Amino acid sequence: MENTSIRVNAFDPGLVPGTGLARTYPPLLKFMWNNIMPVLTLFRRNTNTAKKSGTNLANLAFAQQYKNLNGKYVEGTKVISSSKDSYNKSFQKDLWNTSIKLAHINQAETSLQLS
C-alpha cells in the first residue's frame, strides 16, 4: 500500500490459556484450560497470559519500533515467516475468493483484484 499510513500485519498471540476460549468445552477440559494450562506460560515458548498477548498486540499497533512494519507476520514480539502454505498463490486466491463469497461482497466492490 503506497501513499497511505495504513499498515497491515498478521499477529499471532500464541497459546493464551485461561481465557474464554474454552467456555464451550466439556467440564474437565474447561478446568484444565483455566487452571492447569496457565502454568505453561512460565516455560513454553509462545504461550502467554492474556495481558502479555494484549500488550504485544498494542505495541505492534502503536509502538515506535513497529511504525514502519508492514506486510509481516509477528509472533508475540518477533517478526517471523508465516507457514509455507501462506505463500502458496493458489491458496491465497482461493481464500480471497471464498472470503468474498462468504461476506456477500462483489469482487468489483473491492480494491484488491486477484487474477
C-alpha positions in Angstrom: 0.0 0.0 0.0 1.7 3.1 -1.2 0.9 6.7 -0.1 -1.1 5.6 3.0 -0.4 5.4 6.7 -2.3 2.1 6.9 -0.2 -0.8 7.9 -1.3 -4.5 7.7 0.4 -7.1 9.7 -0.6 -10.6 11.0 -0.4 -11.1 14.7 -0.1 -14.5 16.4 -0.9 -14.1 20.1 0.3 -17.6 20.8 -1.5 -20.0 23.1 -3.4 -18.0 25.7 -4.8 -20.4 28.3 -7.2 -19.2 31.0 -9.3 -17.1 28.5 -12.9 -17.6 27.4 -11.8 -19.8 24.5 -12.8 -22.9 26.5 -16.2 -21.7 27.5 -17.9 -24.4 25.5 -15.5 -27.2 26.3 -16.6 -30.2 28.4 -16.1 -29.5 32.2 -12.8 -31.5 32.5 -11.2 -29.7 29.5 -12.5 -26.3 30.7 -10.9 -27.0 34.2 -7.6 -27.9 32.5 -7.7 -24.8 30.2 -8.4 -22.5 33.1 -6.4 -24.0 35.9 -3.6 -26.2 34.6 -2.7 -24.9 31.2 -1.8 -21.4 32.5 1.3 -22.9 34.1 2.7 -23.4 30.5 3.1 -19.6 30.3 6.1 -20.0 32.7 8.2 -22.2 30.4 6.6 -22.9 27.0 7.6 -20.6 24.1 4.7 -18.6 22.6 2.4 -19.4 25.4 1.2 -16.2 27.0 -1.2 -14.6 29.5 -4.0 -12.6 28.0 -2.3 -9.4 29.5 1.0 -10.2 27.8 -0.6 -11.0 24.4 -2.7 -7.9 24.6 0.4 -5.8 25.4 2.2 -7.3 22.5 -0.7 -6.5 20.1 -1.0 -3.0 21.4 2.8 -2.5 20.9 2.5 -3.8 17.3 -0.2 -1.2 16.6 1.3 1.8 18.4 5.0 1.3 19.5 7.6 3.4 17.7 9.7 0.3 17.0 7.0 -1.1 14.7 5.9 2.1 13.0 7.4 1.1 9.6 6.5 -2.6 9.8 4.0 -3.6 7.1 3.0 -6.9 5.5 4.7 -9.0 8.1 3.8 -11.9 10.4 4.5 -11.3 14.0 4.6 -14.0 16.7 4.4 -12.2 20.0 7.2 -9.7 19.5 9.2 -11.4 16.8 8.8 -10.9 13.0 8.9 -14.4 11.5 8.0 -16.1 8.3 4.4 -17.5 8.3 3.7 -21.1 7.2 4.8 -22.4 3.9 1.2 -22.7 2.8 0.6 -19.0 3.3 2.9 -18.2 0.4 1.0 -20.5 -2.0 -0.6 -18.2 -4.6 -3.3 -20.8 -5.4 -4.3 -21.0 -1.7 -4.2 -17.2 -1.4 -6.6 -16.8 -4.4 -8.9 -19.5 -3.0 -9.0 -17.8 0.4 -9.7 -14.4 -1.1 -12.5 -15.7 -3.4 -14.1 -17.7 -0.6 -13.9 -14.8 1.8 -15.7 -12.5 -0.8 -18.3 -15.1 -1.4 -19.0 -15.7 2.3 -19.1 -12.0 3.1 -21.5 -11.5 0.2 -19.2 -8.9 -1.4 -19.0 -8.3 -5.1 -15.4 -8.6 -6.4 -15.8 -5.2 -8.2 -16.5 -3.6 -4.8 -13.0 -4.4 -3.5 -9.7 -2.6 -4.1 -7.8 -5.9 -4.5 -8.1 -7.7 -7.7 -6.6 -11.2 -7.9 -6.3 -12.9 -11.2 
